[in-house]
Amino acid sequence: MSRTFSGLSGTYNVRANELALQRNTKSLRCLVYFLDDTQHVFEVDRRAKGEHLLDLVFRHLELIERDYFGLQFTETIAHSGQTNQVSRAAPQATPTHPRLRPQRWLDPNKRLRKQLKTSRAPHLLFFKVKFYVTEPARLLEEYTRYHFFLQIRKDILSARLIAPTPALALLASYVVQSELGDFCADDHKTGYISGLKLVANQTPEFEKTVADMHRLHRGET
């Protein structure tokens, strides 16, 4: 039996609100941040295993080659009094923001409620590359390679990827090629690289090296 109460501010349906409360206690809201800085909220049954959330994420992305990717999360994220609010801006992960450091990979074989134990909602997870390939040509889908590119770009910018400066400059030059296309003297004046944030400690000397390498990528996509 559904009970409805009327008041000055409108109508309150007791049964509907009881059902909504039951749904909330049986489900988990998971906010996933993707490599392109977009985000999406997934609502899953608390009794479901990690593989269910992973499947929803892969379907959302329409990603076919799934074995290379996973979800990371932490149990100790400070919200600064905004526990129940969803930010529209993706938080910065380590090392730029240690409070948001992803520490664990979501286990597909364990129940979500055993892994996402905090009481806050939504639970924050980060979609990331879990396994790299030594030969990118082995990847079947261009879309998969695109996600690898996004991950490497983030790792360079956050200084998680440790490499010699020439190697970082080469990787950064491919980022510039992807963002700006072929070098054009009319469009790309001296210092044009400074408009792009490529590495954590970017210097004019580094930018000049990247610009020189960018010229060599003509015709590459």
N, C-alpha and C positions, 0 to 999 in steps of 0.2 A: 504494500500500500504506500502510495506516494503522498507525503504531507507537504502542503504549501502554505507559507505564511506571507501575508501582505503587510506592508508598512509604508511609511512615508517615502522611503528611498527605493521602493520596488518590491519584487517578489523573491522569496527565498525558498527554494525547493530542497527540503531536507534530504530526501532519498538521493537526488542527483549529486549533492555535495558529499554524501556518505560514500557513494560509488567512486567519485573522483578521488577522495581521500584514500580509499582502498587501492585504487590504481597506482597512486603515488607511492604507497608503501611497498608495492610489489614490483616496482620498476626502478631503474636507475637512469638518470639523465647524464649522458656523457658528451662533453664538448670536445670535439676533435679539431686540432689546428693542423692544417695541411701545409705542405712545403711552399705553396704559392701564396701563403699568408691569408688564405680564406679559412673559414671555419664552418662547422655544421654540428648541430645537436642531434644525437641519436638517443632514442628512448628504448631501453631493452629490459627484459625480464630479469629480476635479481637472481633468479635461479639458473639463468643461461650461462653457458661457458664463454670463455674469451673468444672462441672461434666464431660465435654468433655475431659479436660486435665487429670482429675483423671482416666477416663476410659482408655486413652492412656497409662498412667503410669502402671495401673494394668495389661493391656494386655502385655506391655513390660516385666513385671516381671512374667507374667503367674500366678498371685496370685488370688486365688479363694475366700478366706475369706477376703473380702475387708472392712467390716464395722469397723475393728479395726484400720485402717490406714488413714493417710491424708497427706496433703502437708502444710508446713509452709513457710512463706516468711516475709521479712521485706521491708519497703519502704525507709530505710535510710542506704544503704550499700555503704561504701566508696571504690572506685576502684583504688585510687592512680594513676590516669592517664591512666588506662587500661580499659576504659569503654567498648570498643568493642572487647576486647580480652577474649577468654575463657581459663581459667586456667586449666591445666590438673590435678592439685592437689586440692582435696576437701578442701575448707576453713574450719577452725575450728569454730564451733558454740560456743555460750555462755556456760560456763563463761570464757573460755580461750580466746575468741576473741569477745569483746562486740560489735564491729562494725558489726559483722555478726550475731547478735542475732535474731533468728526467733521470731516474735512477734504475728503473726496472722495466723490462720488456713484459708486455701483457702475455700471459701464458694461455694459448688457445685451448688447452686441455683442462684448465681449472675454472671453477665457477667465478663469475665476476664479483660476487659479494665477498668471496674469500680474498680477492686481490684489491678491490677498490673499497677499502674499509672505512674511510673517513665519512663523517656524517654530513659534510657539506654537499651542496648540489649547485651546479653540475660538477661532475668529476672531469678534470682536465687531462687530456691525453694528446700526445704529439705523434703524428704520422711521420715515420722516418725510414730511411734505407737501413736495413738490418744486415744484409750481406752484399758485399761488392763483388763484381766480376773482374777478373784480370784482363779479359778481352771484351770490351763493350760491344764489339761486332756480334758477339754471341746472343745479345739481346734481340728478341724477335720484333718487338714493337718500338716504334719511334717514341711513343707515349711513355714507355718505360725509361728510355734513355733521357727523356725530358725530366723525369722525376729524379734521376741520378744527377743530372745537371743542377737542378734546384738544390739538392742536398749538398753537393760539393760547393756550390756558391755560398750557402749558409755557413758551411764549415770553414771556408776561407775567411769570410767576413767576421766570424766569431773567434777566429784564431784556434779553432779546434783542429784544423788540418795543419800539421807541422810539416813544412817542406822548405827547401832552399829557395832563396829569393827569386832566382831565374825560373824555377818551376812554378812558383806562385804567380809570377808575371805572365808566364805563358797561359796558365789557367785563366787569369784575369783578362787576358787579351781575347780569349774565346767568349768570355762573358760580354765584353764590349762588342764583339762581332754579333753576338746574339741580340744585344739591346739596340745597337745603332746600325747594323748592317755594314756594308763595305765602306772602307775609308774614302772620304770625299774631301778634297782640299778646300772646296768652297764652303762646305758645311762644318767641317771639323778643324777649327782654328787651333792655334797653339793654346794648350791648357784645357782642351775640351774634355779630357779624361777626369779632371777635377770635379766635374758635375756628377760623377758616378762614385758611389761608395763601394770599393772593391775589397779592401783588406782593412784589418783593424787599425794598423799604424801606417796610413798611406802618406807617402812623401812625394814631393815634386819629382825626385829622381826616379822613384818607382813608376810614377805616372808616365814619365817620358819613355821608359823602357816598354811599358804596356802599349803606348801609342805606336812605337816603332814596330812592335810585333803585330799590332792590329792591322797595319798596312799590308802584312804578308797574307792575311786571311781572305783576300778578295775572292769572291765567288763561292765561299764556303757558307754553309747554312747550318 
